[in-house]
Amino acid sequence: MFLQQLVNGVALGSVYALIALGYTMVYGIITLINFAHGEIFMVGAFIGLLLVSFFKVNVFVAIVGAMIFCMIMGVLIELIAYRPLRKSSRLSALISAIGVSIFLSSLALMVFGADAKGFPEGAFPVQQIQVGSADISTLQLLIIGVSAVLMLGLEFIVQKTKIGKAMRATSEDYNTAALMGINVNRVISFTFALGSALAAAGGVLVGVLFNAVSFNMGLMAGLKAFAAAVLGGIGSIPGAMLGGLLLGVSEVFGVAIGYSSYRDAIAFTILVLVLLVKPTGLLGQKITKKV
């Protein structure tokens, strides 16, 4: 029973971590909370659903297609909604982010309707693997595996590639990075694209896991992922991963011991308790203003 709940929690936490990484990367570069990020997660789920339902592709191709679509969308959002306000007050950027969030959810409501949509039967054949007394679903293993590959890929990009070095330099000091010849606009666009791709992958995985995709699915998932990013330390990539996993495991075990009515409150309760002790989060450090 413990093992089964642990796997459930890690699978759910892996998705939270994927979304949280988008929040933490953008904040680490330009200290902006992208409140439209949850809706990018939702759009990715719908794109994956469309690819599986109408083009009959498998889940892996759908994930890649959703990631590419949302990468383009993330760059356009940064270019249209955030870049013109980069020198303005943080309040202006915040209002713009909320506006983009409302626009995307309203557009999804108009296009797809209010009812949740499910993936076609057999989109991913699910089997149960007996491990002791626990039944582990192959779908849960898929989510954990795909999430792990994506997070390792992100770590490789950030630590080992030229654009990753530029991201780290821009995160340390925006103005100095620009003076040193780094194209900070390209770095910021790439960061939005990378975060949007991870959110899209998470959206498809969640859609397959719960067999439900709806216009408002990004709201609570986005809030919980933001809580995970803050819990781990906003601006810290390892912190976002850790925060997502902790929230996912805590939520599943909270439901297992009888607190299902408080499922959505568990994440925020843990967040408050941790921030009372360590205001910067588990792995976070104080971030100076970038722009």
Protein Blocks (a to p, Z undefined) as FASTA:
>chain_A
ZZmmmmmmmmmmmmmmmmmmmmmmmmmmnopacfklmmmmmmmmmmmmmmmmmnopafkl
mmmmmmmmmmmmmmmmmmmmmmmmmmmcfklmmmmmmmmmmmmmmmmmmmnojbdcddde
hkaccddddehjbccdfklmmmmmmmmmmmmmmmmmmmmmmklmmmmmmmmommlmmmno
pafklmmmmmmmmmmmmmmmmmmmmmmmnopacfklmmmmmmmmmmmmmmnoghiaklmm
mmmmmmmmmmmmmmmnopammmmmmmmmmmmmmmmmmmnojkbccdddfZZ
